[in-house]
């Protein structure tokens, strides 16, 4: 039985503000789409749609590698994009593979999506110019620190010292 007086560890989170900030910024991008209107487009679809436009049809594995995501994650995303009408799958060259390709709906807006991508990157550059320590530098510094000791090892070290874990 749970102790009703025990503190909830989820009330503390160093990175929750970053996740909430990103969600807020994604909501602003979604608002840009709805003002156009580009209905049913999630900001999280745009990289894959632009990559397919630039590179042509790809298997899910090729697309996943291209955007540095797992096959499983991309498979779920492609299913959502297919349901929303942005992509379809077609038989590949050898009839054993399936390729993801843009629909006409996506082809009609892809130039606008590229414009939004460029505008978003420019707006992020403007934001970073206002910061004394830009987020892109923070990410680079975190990556370097994790090269010295992985996040896994850091967590495992903390758990080894916590009697509740053992």
LUMZA-18291 format. One record per atom (N, C-alpha, C): residue number from 0; atom name; x, y, z. Coordinates in nm, 2 decimals, padded with zeros to 4 digits. Layout:
residues N
+-----+----+--------+--------+--------+
|   k |  a |      x |      y |      z |
+-----+----+--------+--------+--------+
| NUM | CA |      X |      Y |      Z |
...
+-----+----+--------+--------+--------+
***
This chain:
residues 166
+-----+----+--------+--------+--------+
|   k |  a |      x |      y |      z |
+-----+----+--------+--------+--------+
|   0 |  N |  00.08 | -00.12 |  00.00 |
|   0 | CA |  00.00 |  00.00 |  00.00 |
|   0 |  C |  00.09 |  00.12 |  00.00 |
|   1 |  N |  00.05 |  00.22 | -00.08 |
|   1 | CA |  00.13 |  00.34 | -00.09 |
|   1 |  C |  00.11 |  00.43 |  00.04 |
|   2 |  N |  00.22 |  00.49 |  00.07 |
|   2 | CA |  00.22 |  00.58 |  00.19 |
|   2 |  C |  00.16 |  00.72 |  00.14 |
|   3 |  N |  00.04 |  00.75 |  00.20 |
|   3 | CA | -00.03 |  00.88 |  00.16 |
|   3 |  C |  00.05 |  01.00 |  00.20 |
|   4 |  N |  00.15 |  00.99 |  00.28 |
|   4 | CA |  00.23 |  01.10 |  00.33 |
|   4 |  C |  00.36 |  01.11 |  00.26 |
|   5 |  N |  00.40 |  01.01 |  00.18 |
|   5 | CA |  00.52 |  01.02 |  00.10 |
|   5 |  C |  00.52 |  01.12 |  00.00 |
|   6 |  N |  00.63 |  01.19 | -00.02 |
|   6 | CA |  00.63 |  01.30 | -00.12 |
|   6 |  C |  00.62 |  01.24 | -00.26 |
|   7 |  N |  00.56 |  01.30 | -00.35 |
|   7 | CA |  00.55 |  01.26 | -00.49 |
|   7 |  C |  00.68 |  01.30 | -00.57 |
|   8 |  N |  00.76 |  01.21 | -00.61 |
|   8 | CA |  00.89 |  01.25 | -00.67 |
|   8 |  C |  00.87 |  01.32 | -00.81 |
|   9 |  N |  00.75 |  01.30 | -00.87 |
|   9 | CA |  00.73 |  01.37 | -01.00 |
|   9 |  C |  00.70 |  01.52 | -00.98 |
|  10 |  N |  00.68 |  01.57 | -00.86 |
|  10 | CA |  00.66 |  01.71 | -00.84 |
|  10 |  C |  00.79 |  01.79 | -00.87 |
|  11 |  N |  00.90 |  01.72 | -00.87 |
|  11 | CA |  01.03 |  01.78 | -00.90 |
|  11 |  C |  01.08 |  01.74 | -01.03 |
|  12 |  N |  01.11 |  01.83 | -01.12 |
|  12 | CA |  01.17 |  01.79 | -01.25 |
|  12 |  C |  01.25 |  01.91 | -01.31 |
|  13 |  N |  01.38 |  01.88 | -01.33 |
|  13 | CA |  01.46 |  01.98 | -01.38 |
|  13 |  C |  01.43 |  02.01 | -01.53 |
|  14 |  N |  01.39 |  01.91 | -01.60 |
|  14 | CA |  01.37 |  01.93 | -01.75 |
|  14 |  C |  01.22 |  01.94 | -01.79 |
|  15 |  N |  01.12 |  01.93 | -01.69 |
|  15 | CA |  00.98 |  01.96 | -01.73 |
|  15 |  C |  00.97 |  02.09 | -01.79 |
|  16 |  N |  01.03 |  02.20 | -01.74 |
|  16 | CA |  01.01 |  02.33 | -01.81 |
|  16 |  C |  01.06 |  02.33 | -01.95 |
|  17 |  N |  01.16 |  02.26 | -01.99 |
|  17 | CA |  01.21 |  02.25 | -02.12 |
|  17 |  C |  01.11 |  02.18 | -02.21 |
|  18 |  N |  01.05 |  02.07 | -02.16 |
|  18 | CA |  00.95 |  01.99 | -02.23 |
|  18 |  C |  00.82 |  02.08 | -02.26 |
|  19 |  N |  00.78 |  02.15 | -02.15 |
|  19 | CA |  00.67 |  02.24 | -02.16 |
|  19 |  C |  00.70 |  02.36 | -02.26 |
|  20 |  N |  00.82 |  02.41 | -02.26 |
|  20 | CA |  00.86 |  02.52 | -02.35 |
|  20 |  C |  00.85 |  02.47 | -02.49 |
|  21 |  N |  00.90 |  02.35 | -02.52 |
|  21 | CA |  00.90 |  02.29 | -02.65 |
|  21 |  C |  00.75 |  02.27 | -02.70 |
|  22 |  N |  00.67 |  02.22 | -02.61 |
|  22 | CA |  00.53 |  02.19 | -02.64 |
|  22 |  C |  00.46 |  02.33 | -02.67 |
|  23 |  N |  00.49 |  02.43 | -02.60 |
|  23 | CA |  00.43 |  02.56 | -02.63 |
|  23 |  C |  00.47 |  02.62 | -02.76 |
|  24 |  N |  00.60 |  02.60 | -02.79 |
|  24 | CA |  00.65 |  02.65 | -02.92 |
|  24 |  C |  00.59 |  02.56 | -03.04 |
|  25 |  N |  00.58 |  02.43 | -03.02 |
|  25 | CA |  00.51 |  02.35 | -03.12 |
|  25 |  C |  00.37 |  02.39 | -03.14 |
|  26 |  N |  00.30 |  02.43 | -03.03 |
|  26 | CA |  00.16 |  02.48 | -03.04 |
|  26 |  C |  00.16 |  02.61 | -03.12 |
|  27 |  N |  00.26 |  02.69 | -03.11 |
|  27 | CA |  00.26 |  02.81 | -03.19 |
|  27 |  C |  00.28 |  02.78 | -03.34 |
|  28 |  N |  00.36 |  02.68 | -03.36 |
|  28 | CA |  00.38 |  02.64 | -03.50 |
|  28 |  C |  00.25 |  02.58 | -03.56 |
|  29 |  N |  00.18 |  02.50 | -03.48 |
|  29 | CA |  00.05 |  02.44 | -03.52 |
|  29 |  C | -00.05 |  02.56 | -03.54 |
|  30 |  N | -00.04 |  02.66 | -03.46 |
|  30 | CA | -00.13 |  02.78 | -03.48 |
|  30 |  C | -00.10 |  02.84 | -03.62 |
|  31 |  N |  00.03 |  02.85 | -03.66 |
|  31 | CA |  00.06 |  02.91 | -03.79 |
|  31 |  C | -00.01 |  02.82 | -03.90 |
|  32 |  N |  00.00 |  02.69 | -03.89 |
|  32 | CA | -00.07 |  02.60 | -03.99 |
|  32 |  C | -00.22 |  02.63 | -03.99 |
|  33 |  N | -00.28 |  02.64 | -03.87 |
|  33 | CA | -00.43 |  02.65 | -03.87 |
|  33 |  C | -00.47 |  02.79 | -03.93 |
|  34 |  N | -00.38 |  02.89 | -03.92 |
|  34 | CA | -00.42 |  03.02 | -03.97 |
|  34 |  C | -00.41 |  03.02 | -04.12 |
|  35 |  N | -00.34 |  02.93 | -04.19 |
|  35 | CA | -00.32 |  02.93 | -04.33 |
|  35 |  C | -00.45 |  02.90 | -04.41 |
|  36 |  N | -00.53 |  02.80 | -04.40 |
|  36 | CA | -00.53 |  02.69 | -04.31 |
|  36 |  C | -00.46 |  02.57 | -04.38 |
|  37 |  N | -00.38 |  02.50 | -04.30 |
|  37 | CA | -00.33 |  02.37 | -04.33 |
|  37 |  C | -00.38 |  02.27 | -04.23 |
|  38 |  N | -00.49 |  02.21 | -04.25 |
|  38 | CA | -00.56 |  02.14 | -04.15 |
|  38 |  C | -00.50 |  02.00 | -04.13 |
|  39 |  N | -00.50 |  01.95 | -04.01 |
|  39 | CA | -00.46 |  01.82 | -03.98 |
|  39 |  C | -00.31 |  01.80 | -03.98 |
|  40 |  N | -00.23 |  01.90 | -03.99 |
|  40 | CA | -00.08 |  01.89 | -03.99 |
|  40 |  C | -00.03 |  01.91 | -03.85 |
|  41 |  N |  00.05 |  01.82 | -03.80 |
|  41 | CA |  00.12 |  01.83 | -03.68 |
|  41 |  C |  00.26 |  01.88 | -03.71 |
|  42 |  N |  00.31 |  01.97 | -03.62 |
|  42 | CA |  00.45 |  02.01 | -03.65 |
|  42 |  C |  00.55 |  01.89 | -03.65 |
|  43 |  N |  00.52 |  01.79 | -03.58 |
|  43 | CA |  00.61 |  01.67 | -03.57 |
|  43 |  C |  00.61 |  01.59 | -03.70 |
|  44 |  N |  00.52 |  01.62 | -03.80 |
|  44 | CA |  00.52 |  01.55 | -03.93 |
|  44 |  C |  00.62 |  01.62 | -04.03 |
|  45 |  N |  00.65 |  01.75 | -04.01 |
|  45 | CA |  00.71 |  01.83 | -04.11 |
|  45 |  C |  00.84 |  01.78 | -04.16 |
|  46 |  N |  00.93 |  01.74 | -04.06 |
|  46 | CA |  01.06 |  01.70 | -04.11 |
|  46 |  C |  01.05 |  01.58 | -04.20 |
|  47 |  N |  00.97 |  01.48 | -04.17 |
|  47 | CA |  00.95 |  01.36 | -04.26 |
|  47 |  C |  00.89 |  01.40 | -04.39 |
|  48 |  N |  00.79 |  01.49 | -04.39 |
|  48 | CA |  00.73 |  01.53 | -04.52 |
|  48 |  C |  00.84 |  01.60 | -04.60 |
|  49 |  N |  00.92 |  01.69 | -04.54 |
|  49 | CA |  01.02 |  01.76 | -04.62 |
|  49 |  C |  01.13 |  01.67 | -04.67 |
|  50 |  N |  01.16 |  01.57 | -04.59 |
|  50 | CA |  01.27 |  01.47 | -04.63 |
|  50 |  C |  01.21 |  01.39 | -04.75 |
|  51 |  N |  01.09 |  01.34 | -04.74 |
|  51 | CA |  01.03 |  01.27 | -04.85 |
|  51 |  C |  01.02 |  01.35 | -04.98 |
|  52 |  N |  00.99 |  01.48 | -04.96 |
|  52 | CA |  00.99 |  01.57 | -05.08 |
|  52 |  C |  01.13 |  01.58 | -05.14 |
|  53 |  N |  01.23 |  01.60 | -05.06 |
|  53 | CA |  01.36 |  01.62 | -05.11 |
|  53 |  C |  01.42 |  01.49 | -05.17 |
|  54 |  N |  01.40 |  01.38 | -05.10 |
|  54 | CA |  01.47 |  01.25 | -05.13 |
|  54 |  C |  01.39 |  01.15 | -05.21 |
|  55 |  N |  01.26 |  01.18 | -05.21 |
|  55 | CA |  01.17 |  01.08 | -05.28 |
|  55 |  C |  01.12 |  00.97 | -05.19 |
|  56 |  N |  01.04 |  00.88 | -05.24 |
|  56 | CA |  00.99 |  00.77 | -05.16 |
|  56 |  C |  01.10 |  00.69 | -05.09 |
|  57 |  N |  01.07 |  00.65 | -04.97 |
|  57 | CA |  01.17 |  00.57 | -04.89 |
|  57 |  C |  01.09 |  00.47 | -04.81 |
|  58 |  N |  01.16 |  00.36 | -04.78 |
|  58 | CA |  01.11 |  00.26 | -04.68 |
|  58 |  C |  01.10 |  00.33 | -04.55 |
|  59 |  N |  01.03 |  00.27 | -04.46 |
|  59 | CA |  01.02 |  00.33 | -04.32 |
|  59 |  C |  01.16 |  00.32 | -04.26 |
|  60 |  N |  01.23 |  00.21 | -04.28 |
|  60 | CA |  01.37 |  00.20 | -04.23 |
|  60 |  C |  01.46 |  00.31 | -04.28 |
|  61 |  N |  01.45 |  00.34 | -04.41 |
|  61 | CA |  01.53 |  00.45 | -04.47 |
|  61 |  C |  01.50 |  00.58 | -04.42 |
|  62 |  N |  01.37 |  00.61 | -04.40 |
|  62 | CA |  01.32 |  00.73 | -04.35 |
|  62 |  C |  01.36 |  00.75 | -04.20 |
|  63 |  N |  01.35 |  00.64 | -04.13 |
|  63 | CA |  01.39 |  00.65 | -03.99 |
|  63 |  C |  01.53 |  00.68 | -03.97 |
|  64 |  N |  01.62 |  00.62 | -04.05 |
|  64 | CA |  01.76 |  00.65 | -04.05 |
|  64 |  C |  01.79 |  00.79 | -04.09 |
|  65 |  N |  01.72 |  00.84 | -04.19 |
|  65 | CA |  01.74 |  00.97 | -04.24 |
|  65 |  C |  01.71 |  01.08 | -04.14 |
|  66 |  N |  01.61 |  01.06 | -04.05 |
|  66 | CA |  01.57 |  01.16 | -03.96 |
|  66 |  C |  01.61 |  01.12 | -03.81 |
|  67 |  N |  01.70 |  01.02 | -03.80 |
|  67 | CA |  01.75 |  00.97 | -03.68 |
|  67 |  C |  01.65 |  00.94 | -03.57 |
|  68 |  N |  01.56 |  00.85 | -03.61 |
|  68 | CA |  01.45 |  00.80 | -03.52 |
|  68 |  C |  01.46 |  00.65 | -03.53 |
|  69 |  N |  01.39 |  00.58 | -03.44 |
|  69 | CA |  01.38 |  00.44 | -03.44 |
|  69 |  C |  01.28 |  00.39 | -03.55 |
|  70 |  N |  01.30 |  00.27 | -03.60 |
|  70 | CA |  01.20 |  00.22 | -03.70 |
|  70 |  C |  01.06 |  00.21 | -03.63 |
|  71 |  N |  01.05 |  00.17 | -03.51 |
|  71 | CA |  00.93 |  00.16 | -03.44 |
|  71 |  C |  00.86 |  00.30 | -03.43 |
|  72 |  N |  00.93 |  00.40 | -03.39 |
|  72 | CA |  00.87 |  00.53 | -03.38 |
|  72 |  C |  00.83 |  00.59 | -03.52 |
|  73 |  N |  00.91 |  00.56 | -03.62 |
|  73 | CA |  00.87 |  00.61 | -03.75 |
|  73 |  C |  00.75 |  00.53 | -03.81 |
|  74 |  N |  00.74 |  00.40 | -03.78 |
|  74 | CA |  00.63 |  00.32 | -03.82 |
|  74 |  C |  00.50 |  00.38 | -03.77 |
|  75 |  N |  00.50 |  00.42 | -03.64 |
|  75 | CA |  00.38 |  00.48 | -03.58 |
|  75 |  C |  00.35 |  00.61 | -03.64 |
|  76 |  N |  00.46 |  00.69 | -03.66 |
|  76 | CA |  00.44 |  00.82 | -03.72 |
|  76 |  C |  00.38 |  00.82 | -03.86 |
|  77 |  N |  00.44 |  00.72 | -03.94 |
|  77 | CA |  00.39 |  00.71 | -04.08 |
|  77 |  C |  00.24 |  00.66 | -04.08 |
|  78 |  N |  00.20 |  00.58 | -03.98 |
|  78 | CA |  00.06 |  00.54 | -03.97 |
|  78 |  C | -00.02 |  00.66 | -03.94 |
|  79 |  N |  00.02 |  00.75 | -03.85 |
|  79 | CA | -00.06 |  00.87 | -03.82 |
|  79 |  C | -00.06 |  00.96 | -03.94 |
|  80 |  N |  00.05 |  00.98 | -04.01 |
|  80 | CA |  00.05 |  01.07 | -04.13 |
|  80 |  C | -00.03 |  01.01 | -04.24 |
|  81 |  N | -00.04 |  00.88 | -04.25 |
|  81 | CA | -00.12 |  00.81 | -04.35 |
|  81 |  C | -00.27 |  00.84 | -04.32 |
|  82 |  N | -00.30 |  00.82 | -04.19 |
|  82 | CA | -00.44 |  00.84 | -04.15 |
|  82 |  C | -00.49 |  00.98 | -04.18 |
|  83 |  N | -00.39 |  01.08 | -04.16 |
|  83 | CA | -00.42 |  01.22 | -04.18 |
|  83 |  C | -00.42 |  01.26 | -04.33 |
|  84 |  N | -00.38 |  01.17 | -04.41 |
|  84 | CA | -00.38 |  01.19 | -04.56 |
|  84 |  C | -00.25 |  01.26 | -04.61 |
|  85 |  N | -00.14 |  01.26 | -04.54 |
|  85 | CA | -00.02 |  01.32 | -04.58 |
|  85 |  C |  00.07 |  01.23 | -04.66 |
|  86 |  N |  00.07 |  01.10 | -04.63 |
|  86 | CA |  00.15 |  01.00 | -04.70 |
|  86 |  C |  00.07 |  00.88 | -04.73 |
|  87 |  N |  00.13 |  00.80 | -04.83 |
|  87 | CA |  00.07 |  00.67 | -04.85 |
|  87 |  C |  00.19 |  00.58 | -04.88 |
|  88 |  N |  00.16 |  00.45 | -04.87 |
|  88 | CA |  00.26 |  00.35 | -04.89 |
|  88 |  C |  00.24 |  00.28 | -05.03 |
|  89 |  N |  00.34 |  00.26 | -05.10 |
|  89 | CA |  00.33 |  00.20 | -05.23 |
|  89 |  C |  00.43 |  00.08 | -05.24 |
|  90 |  N |  00.41 | -00.01 | -05.33 |
|  90 | CA |  00.50 | -00.12 | -05.35 |
|  90 |  C |  00.63 | -00.08 | -05.40 |
|  91 |  N |  00.74 | -00.13 | -05.34 |
|  91 | CA |  00.87 | -00.09 | -05.38 |
|  91 |  C |  00.92 | -00.16 | -05.51 |
|  92 |  N |  01.04 | -00.15 | -05.54 |
|  92 | CA |  01.09 | -00.20 | -05.67 |
|  92 |  C |  01.08 | -00.35 | -05.68 |
|  93 |  N |  01.11 | -00.42 | -05.56 |
|  93 | CA |  01.11 | -00.57 | -05.57 |
|  93 |  C |  00.98 | -00.63 | -05.52 |
|  94 |  N |  00.87 | -00.56 | -05.50 |
|  94 | CA |  00.74 | -00.60 | -05.46 |
|  94 |  C |  00.74 | -00.66 | -05.32 |
|  95 |  N |  00.85 | -00.67 | -05.25 |
|  95 | CA |  00.86 | -00.72 | -05.12 |
|  95 |  C |  00.86 | -00.60 | -05.02 |
|  96 |  N |  00.90 | -00.49 | -05.07 |
|  96 | CA |  00.92 | -00.37 | -04.98 |
|  96 |  C |  00.81 | -00.27 | -05.01 |
|  97 |  N |  00.78 | -00.19 | -04.91 |
|  97 | CA |  00.68 | -00.08 | -04.92 |
|  97 |  C |  00.76 |  00.05 | -04.90 |
|  98 |  N |  00.72 |  00.15 | -04.99 |
|  98 | CA |  00.79 |  00.28 | -04.98 |
|  98 |  C |  00.68 |  00.38 | -04.93 |
|  99 |  N |  00.73 |  00.48 | -04.85 |
|  99 | CA |  00.64 |  00.59 | -04.81 |
|  99 |  C |  00.66 |  00.70 | -04.91 |
| 100 |  N |  00.55 |  00.75 | -04.95 |
| 100 | CA |  00.55 |  00.86 | -05.05 |
| 100 |  C |  00.45 |  00.97 | -05.01 |
| 101 |  N |  00.47 |  01.09 | -05.06 |
| 101 | CA |  00.38 |  01.20 | -05.03 |
| 101 |  C |  00.25 |  01.18 | -05.11 |
| 102 |  N |  00.14 |  01.23 | -05.05 |
| 102 | CA |  00.01 |  01.24 | -05.13 |
| 102 |  C |  00.01 |  01.37 | -05.20 |
| 103 |  N | -00.09 |  01.38 | -05.28 |
| 103 | CA | -00.11 |  01.51 | -05.35 |
| 103 |  C | -00.14 |  01.62 | -05.25 |
| 104 |  N | -00.21 |  01.59 | -05.14 |
| 104 | CA | -00.24 |  01.69 | -05.03 |
| 104 |  C | -00.10 |  01.74 | -04.98 |
| 105 |  N | -00.01 |  01.65 | -04.96 |
| 105 | CA |  00.12 |  01.70 | -04.90 |
| 105 |  C |  00.20 |  01.77 | -05.01 |
| 106 |  N |  00.20 |  01.73 | -05.13 |
| 106 | CA |  00.28 |  01.80 | -05.24 |
| 106 |  C |  00.23 |  01.94 | -05.26 |
| 107 |  N |  00.10 |  01.96 | -05.23 |
| 107 | CA |  00.04 |  02.10 | -05.25 |
| 107 |  C |  00.09 |  02.20 | -05.15 |
| 108 |  N |  00.14 |  02.15 | -05.03 |
| 108 | CA |  00.18 |  02.24 | -04.92 |
| 108 |  C |  00.32 |  02.23 | -04.89 |
| 109 |  N |  00.40 |  02.14 | -04.95 |
| 109 | CA |  00.54 |  02.12 | -04.91 |
| 109 |  C |  00.62 |  02.24 | -04.93 |
| 110 |  N |  00.60 |  02.33 | -05.03 |
| 110 | CA |  00.68 |  02.45 | -05.04 |
| 110 |  C |  00.65 |  02.54 | -04.92 |
| 111 |  N |  00.53 |  02.55 | -04.88 |
| 111 | CA |  00.49 |  02.63 | -04.76 |
| 111 |  C |  00.55 |  02.57 | -04.64 |
| 112 |  N |  00.56 |  02.44 | -04.62 |
| 112 | CA |  00.62 |  02.38 | -04.51 |
| 112 |  C |  00.77 |  02.41 | -04.50 |
| 113 |  N |  00.84 |  02.41 | -04.62 |
| 113 | CA |  00.98 |  02.45 | -04.62 |
| 113 |  C |  01.00 |  02.59 | -04.58 |
| 114 |  N |  00.91 |  02.68 | -04.62 |
| 114 | CA |  00.91 |  02.82 | -04.58 |
| 114 |  C |  00.90 |  02.83 | -04.43 |
| 115 |  N |  00.80 |  02.76 | -04.38 |
| 115 | CA |  00.78 |  02.76 | -04.23 |
| 115 |  C |  00.90 |  02.71 | -04.16 |
| 116 |  N |  00.97 |  02.60 | -04.21 |
| 116 | CA |  01.09 |  02.55 | -04.15 |
| 116 |  C |  01.20 |  02.65 | -04.14 |
| 117 |  N |  01.22 |  02.72 | -04.26 |
| 117 | CA |  01.32 |  02.82 | -04.26 |
| 117 |  C |  01.29 |  02.94 | -04.17 |
| 118 |  N |  01.16 |  02.98 | -04.16 |
| 118 | CA |  01.12 |  03.09 | -04.07 |
| 118 |  C |  01.14 |  03.05 | -03.93 |
| 119 |  N |  01.10 |  02.92 | -03.89 |
| 119 | CA |  01.12 |  02.87 | -03.76 |
| 119 |  C |  01.27 |  02.87 | -03.72 |
| 120 |  N |  01.35 |  02.82 | -03.81 |
| 120 | CA |  01.50 |  02.82 | -03.78 |
| 120 |  C |  01.55 |  02.96 | -03.76 |
| 121 |  N |  01.50 |  03.05 | -03.84 |
| 121 | CA |  01.55 |  03.19 | -03.83 |
| 121 |  C |  01.50 |  03.25 | -03.70 |
| 122 |  N |  01.37 |  03.22 | -03.66 |
| 122 | CA |  01.32 |  03.27 | -03.53 |
| 122 |  C |  01.40 |  03.21 | -03.41 |
| 123 |  N |  01.44 |  03.09 | -03.42 |
| 123 | CA |  01.52 |  03.02 | -03.32 |
| 123 |  C |  01.66 |  03.09 | -03.31 |
| 124 |  N |  01.71 |  03.12 | -03.43 |
| 124 | CA |  01.84 |  03.19 | -03.43 |
| 124 |  C |  01.83 |  03.33 | -03.36 |
| 125 |  N |  01.72 |  03.40 | -03.39 |
| 125 | CA |  01.70 |  03.53 | -03.32 |
| 125 |  C |  01.69 |  03.51 | -03.17 |
| 126 |  N |  01.61 |  03.41 | -03.13 |
| 126 | CA |  01.60 |  03.38 | -02.98 |
| 126 |  C |  01.73 |  03.35 | -02.92 |
| 127 |  N |  01.81 |  03.27 | -02.99 |
| 127 | CA |  01.94 |  03.23 | -02.93 |
| 127 |  C |  02.03 |  03.35 | -02.92 |
| 128 |  N |  02.02 |  03.45 | -03.02 |
| 128 | CA |  02.10 |  03.57 | -03.02 |
| 128 |  C |  02.07 |  03.65 | -02.89 |
| 129 |  N |  01.95 |  03.64 | -02.84 |
| 129 | CA |  01.91 |  03.72 | -02.72 |
| 129 |  C |  01.95 |  03.65 | -02.59 |
| 130 |  N |  02.00 |  03.53 | -02.60 |
| 130 | CA |  02.03 |  03.45 | -02.48 |
| 130 |  C |  02.18 |  03.46 | -02.45 |
| 131 |  N |  02.22 |  03.47 | -02.32 |
| 131 | CA |  02.36 |  03.48 | -02.29 |
| 131 |  C |  02.43 |  03.34 | -02.31 |
| 132 |  N |  02.35 |  03.23 | -02.32 |
| 132 | CA |  02.41 |  03.10 | -02.34 |
| 132 |  C |  02.30 |  03.02 | -02.42 |
| 133 |  N |  02.32 |  03.01 | -02.55 |
| 133 | CA |  02.22 |  02.96 | -02.63 |
| 133 |  C |  02.19 |  02.81 | -02.61 |
| 134 |  N |  02.07 |  02.76 | -02.63 |
| 134 | CA |  02.03 |  02.62 | -02.61 |
| 134 |  C |  02.12 |  02.53 | -02.69 |
| 135 |  N |  02.15 |  02.57 | -02.82 |
| 135 | CA |  02.23 |  02.48 | -02.90 |
| 135 |  C |  02.37 |  02.46 | -02.84 |
| 136 |  N |  02.42 |  02.56 | -02.77 |
| 136 | CA |  02.55 |  02.54 | -02.69 |
| 136 |  C |  02.53 |  02.45 | -02.57 |
| 137 |  N |  02.41 |  02.46 | -02.51 |
| 137 | CA |  02.38 |  02.37 | -02.39 |
| 137 |  C |  02.38 |  02.23 | -02.44 |
| 138 |  N |  02.31 |  02.20 | -02.55 |
| 138 | CA |  02.30 |  02.07 | -02.60 |
| 138 |  C |  02.44 |  02.01 | -02.63 |
| 139 |  N |  02.53 |  02.09 | -02.70 |
| 139 | CA |  02.66 |  02.05 | -02.73 |
| 139 |  C |  02.74 |  02.02 | -02.60 |
| 140 |  N |  02.72 |  02.10 | -02.50 |
| 140 | CA |  02.79 |  02.08 | -02.38 |
| 140 |  C |  02.74 |  01.95 | -02.30 |
| 141 |  N |  02.61 |  01.93 | -02.31 |
| 141 | CA |  02.56 |  01.81 | -02.25 |
| 141 |  C |  02.61 |  01.69 | -02.32 |
| 142 |  N |  02.61 |  01.69 | -02.45 |
| 142 | CA |  02.66 |  01.58 | -02.53 |
| 142 |  C |  02.81 |  01.55 | -02.49 |
| 143 |  N |  02.89 |  01.65 | -02.48 |
| 143 | CA |  03.03 |  01.63 | -02.44 |
| 143 |  C |  03.04 |  01.57 | -02.30 |
| 144 |  N |  02.96 |  01.61 | -02.21 |
| 144 | CA |  02.96 |  01.56 | -02.07 |
| 144 |  C |  02.91 |  01.41 | -02.07 |
| 145 |  N |  02.81 |  01.38 | -02.16 |
| 145 | CA |  02.77 |  01.24 | -02.17 |
| 145 |  C |  02.87 |  01.15 | -02.24 |
| 146 |  N |  02.96 |  01.21 | -02.32 |
| 146 | CA |  03.07 |  01.13 | -02.37 |
| 146 |  C |  03.16 |  01.09 | -02.26 |
| 147 |  N |  03.18 |  01.17 | -02.16 |
| 147 | CA |  03.27 |  01.14 | -02.05 |
| 147 |  C |  03.20 |  01.03 | -01.96 |
| 148 |  N |  03.07 |  01.04 | -01.94 |
| 148 | CA |  03.00 |  00.94 | -01.86 |
| 148 |  C |  02.86 |  00.94 | -01.91 |
| 149 |  N |  02.81 |  00.83 | -01.95 |
| 149 | CA |  02.68 |  00.82 | -02.01 |
| 149 |  C |  02.57 |  00.85 | -01.91 |
| 150 |  N |  02.45 |  00.89 | -01.96 |
| 150 | CA |  02.34 |  00.91 | -01.87 |
| 150 |  C |  02.30 |  00.79 | -01.80 |
| 151 |  N |  02.30 |  00.67 | -01.87 |
| 151 | CA |  02.27 |  00.54 | -01.81 |
| 151 |  C |  02.36 |  00.52 | -01.68 |
| 152 |  N |  02.49 |  00.55 | -01.70 |
| 152 | CA |  02.59 |  00.52 | -01.59 |
| 152 |  C |  02.56 |  00.62 | -01.48 |
| 153 |  N |  02.52 |  00.74 | -01.51 |
| 153 | CA |  02.50 |  00.84 | -01.41 |
| 153 |  C |  02.37 |  00.80 | -01.32 |
| 154 |  N |  02.27 |  00.75 | -01.39 |
| 154 | CA |  02.15 |  00.71 | -01.32 |
| 154 |  C |  02.18 |  00.59 | -01.24 |
| 155 |  N |  02.25 |  00.49 | -01.30 |
| 155 | CA |  02.28 |  00.36 | -01.23 |
| 155 |  C |  02.36 |  00.39 | -01.10 |
| 156 |  N |  02.45 |  00.49 | -01.11 |
| 156 | CA |  02.53 |  00.53 | -00.99 |
| 156 |  C |  02.44 |  00.58 | -00.88 |
| 157 |  N |  02.35 |  00.67 | -00.92 |
| 157 | CA |  02.26 |  00.72 | -00.82 |
| 157 |  C |  02.17 |  00.61 | -00.76 |
| 158 |  N |  02.12 |  00.52 | -00.84 |
| 158 | CA |  02.04 |  00.41 | -00.79 |
| 158 |  C |  02.11 |  00.32 | -00.70 |
| 159 |  N |  02.24 |  00.29 | -00.73 |
| 159 | CA |  02.32 |  00.21 | -00.64 |
| 159 |  C |  02.33 |  00.26 | -00.50 |
| 160 |  N |  02.32 |  00.39 | -00.49 |
| 160 | CA |  02.33 |  00.45 | -00.36 |
| 160 |  C |  02.19 |  00.47 | -00.29 |
| 161 |  N |  02.09 |  00.43 | -00.36 |
| 161 | CA |  01.95 |  00.45 | -00.30 |
| 161 |  C |  01.90 |  00.32 | -00.25 |
| 162 |  N |  01.88 |  00.30 | -00.12 |
| 162 | CA |  01.83 |  00.18 | -00.06 |
| 162 |  C |  01.69 |  00.13 | -00.12 |
| 163 |  N |  01.61 |  00.23 | -00.16 |
| 163 | CA |  01.48 |  00.19 | -00.22 |
| 163 |  C |  01.49 |  00.12 | -00.35 |
| 164 |  N |  01.61 |  00.13 | -00.42 |
| 164 | CA |  01.62 |  00.06 | -00.55 |
| 164 |  C |  01.67 | -00.08 | -00.52 |
| 165 |  N |  01.75 | -00.11 | -00.42 |
| 165 | CA |  01.81 | -00.24 | -00.40 |
| 165 |  C |  01.71 | -00.33 | -00.33 |
+-----+----+--------+--------+--------+
***
